């Protein structure tokens, strides 16, 4: 009897693993399809009125490896004139620190006019960033910058909420273990992206529309 119960338990576990694998695979196919033709390296990037920089971990008030890579791409796009303004979006009260303050300081210290930078401290995840960019900041066309494994989901989410978005892949001076861990995490995040778009949920923080990017959007 015990052996039969164990076999059933093993069978149920295997079935669950297979189901999760199928869902992740389907979400990966969807993400790749939605982002197809809209992902670029920085040297090949098209132009857009706004570059959206997704926040992530900071250390002692300074951008970590992932965030530094994203900011360096945004910096090049702004300096080359392929983006008019930057929307730096992340968690202004994150566990590792104020992502918005760190991103803004990094860009300003490298010569970007503070008037060209708008901070959204409530971009608590990628979906919230894209939704708030569209509905709070009025963005209709943008470049979105993050690491290559994350770019397709970011593009798919922004396009899903109505932004004509192209993704630009950033480098990261990260360990192989860190990259592998985040790649796996990204795979598991893709089904949630589909659920977010299908549900049309509000971002965690809903704000009234503001005109902070108005000049760039008009010029763009």
N, C-alpha and C positions, 0 to 999 in steps of 0.2 A: 504493500500500500504506500509506504513511504517513497519507494523508488518511483512509483507511478506519479506521485505528487511532485517529486523532484523533476521528472521528465516534463510534466506539464508546465512547471515553473520555468524550466529552461526553454521550452518551446514558446511560452508567452514572452519571455525576455528576448528571444531571437526575433520573434514577430515584431516586437516593439522597436528593436534596433533597425530592422528592415524598413519599418514604416517611417521612422525618423530619417533614415538615409534617403528614402524616396522623396520625402518632403523637402529636404535640403537640396537634393539634386534638381528637383523641379523649380525651386526658388532660384537656384543658380542659373538655370537655363533662362528663366524669365528675366533675371537681372541683366544677364549678358545680352539678351535680345533688346531690351529697352535701352541699354547704353551703347549698343553697336553703332559705330560711326560718330560717336560723340566723346571719345576719349583720346587725349593728345599728350605728347611730351611737351615740355615748356617751349622748346625751340620751334615747334610746329603749331603752337596754340593759335586759334583765331582770336579776334578781338571781341570785347563785350564791355558794356558800360560799367559793370561791377564784377569784382572778383570776390567770391565768398571763401573765407578761410575757416575751416572747421577746427574748433579748439580741441585740445587734449591736454595731457598731463604737463604741469609746470613743476619746476624744482627751485625752491628758494627764490620764487618770483621771476624765474627765467624759464623760457621755453625748453622743454625736454627734446629728445632727439627727433621724435615724430613731428612735433610742432615746429621745430627749427627748419626741418625740411620743407614743410608747407609754407612757412613764412618766406623762405628764400625764393620759392617759386613765385609767390605773390609779389615780392619785392621786384623781381625781374619783369613781371608783367606790368606793374605800375611804372617802372622806370622806362620800359620800352614803349609805353603809351598804348598797350593792348588792353588795359583796364583803366577806367577813369577813377574809380574809388574802390576801397576795400571795405567789405562788411566782415568784420571779425566776430565770429559767432561761437559761443561756448558757454561754459558755466562760470558766472562771475563770482560764485561762492563755492567753487569746487573743493574737493577734499585735499587736493594738492596745492590749492591757491587760486587766485583770481586770474583765470585764463585770459580775460579780455584785457586787463591791465598789462599783462606780460606781452601779449601780441601787439598791442598798441605801442608800447615802449620800444619793442624790438624794431618795428617799422620806422618809428619817428627817429630813433637813434641812427638809422641808416639813410636818412634824408627825405623820408616821405612826409609831406605836409600833413599835420594833424587834421586839417579840414577835409582831407581826402579819406579819412578813416572813420567809420561808424562802428560802434561796438554794440552787439546784442548779447547781454549777459544771461539770456534765457534760452539759448540754443542748447538745450540739455541733452539732446541726441540729434542724430542726422535728420530725422523726420521733422522734429521741432524746428531745427535750423531752416530747412527748406520751406516749411509752412509759414513761419514767421517772416522769412525773407519775402515771400509772395504777398502775404496779407497784412503784415505790419509795416514793411518797408517798401512795398510797391514794386518789387523787382520782377521784371518780366523776361529779362535776358541776362545771363551771367555765366561766368566761369566759376567752377567750384574746385578747390584744391585740396587734395589729400593723398595718401599713399596709394600705390597702384592697386593693391588688393581691395581697397575701400572705394576707389573711384567709381566702379560700375554701380554700386548700390547708391552712392550719393547722387550720381547723375539720374538714375532711375527714379529716385524719390523726388528730386527737384522737378524733373519733367512731369512726374505724376501729379504734382500739385500746381502745374501750369507755368512753370518757368522754362524758357527755352535755354537749357543748360548744357554746357560742354564741360567735361572734366579734364583737369590737368594733373598728371601724376607727379608726385613729389618723391624725392629720394629720402632715405633714412640711414644714418650711420648706426645701425642697430645690430645686435647679435643675432645669430641664426636662430637661437632658441626663442628670442623675443619675436622675431618675424613669424616663426612657425606657430607660436601660441596665438598671435593676433590674426593670422590667416585662418586658423580653425575657428576662432571666435567670430570672425567675419562671416564664415559660412553659416554659422548658427543664427546670425542676425538677419540673414536674408528672408527667411519665412516671416519674421516679425515685420519686415518692411512691407511685404505684401499685405499682411493683416492691417497695418496702419493705413495704407492707401485704400483698401477696401472698406474699412470702417469710417474713413474720413474724420478720424478723431481730432479734436482740438489739441493744440500743443498744451503742455503742462501749464504754461503761463500765456494767457491771451491778453494782448495789449491793443489799445486803439491805434489805428494807422498813424504813422508819423512821416514827415517829409524830409527826413535827414539825408536821404540820398537823392533828393529831387533834382538838383542841378546836374548830377552825373547821369541820371536817367534821361533827362531832356537832351543833354549833349550827346548821349549814346544813340 
